[in-house]
């Protein structure tokens, strides 16, 4: 039980730090713009899923709390 809590704490801390560092997830999609016979044109568009800083802060704080509680037991 103790090792599971410590692993969860470390994962939450890592997720919190990464979330605060990157502020969002960016990915690229290809969309078909034009198709005339054998000629095809595509466009690449970047889309971003924003991650609010509060989410990273909560994950980091939750990981620290679990780490402290797991270390006391």
ChimeraX attribute file (.defattr): number of C-alpha atoms within 10 A of each C-alpha:
attribute: neighborCount
match mode: 1-to-1
recipient: residues
	/A:1	6
	/A:2	12
	/A:3	10
	/A:4	10
	/A:5	16
	/A:6	19
	/A:7	15
	/A:8	15
	/A:9	24
	/A:10	17
	/A:11	14
	/A:12	22
	/A:13	24
	/A:14	16
	/A:15	18
	/A:16	22
	/A:17	14
	/A:18	14
	/A:19	22
	/A:20	19
	/A:21	11
	/A:22	13
	/A:23	16
	/A:24	14
	/A:25	11
	/A:26	11
	/A:27	9
	/A:28	10
	/A:29	10
	/A:30	10
	/A:31	11
	/A:32	10
	/A:33	10
	/A:34	11
	/A:35	10
	/A:36	7
	/A:37	6
	/A:38	5
	/A:39	7
	/A:40	10
	/A:41	10
	/A:42	12
	/A:43	11
	/A:44	11
	/A:45	11
	/A:46	10
	/A:47	11
	/A:48	12
	/A:49	10
	/A:50	12
	/A:51	14
	/A:52	12
	/A:53	16
	/A:54	12
	/A:55	15
	/A:56	23
	/A:57	17
	/A:58	14
	/A:59	22
	/A:60	24
	/A:61	16
	/A:62	17
	/A:63	24
	/A:64	17
	/A:65	14
	/A:66	20
	/A:67	20
	/A:68	13
	/A:69	14
	/A:70	17
	/A:71	12
	/A:72	8
	/A:73	6
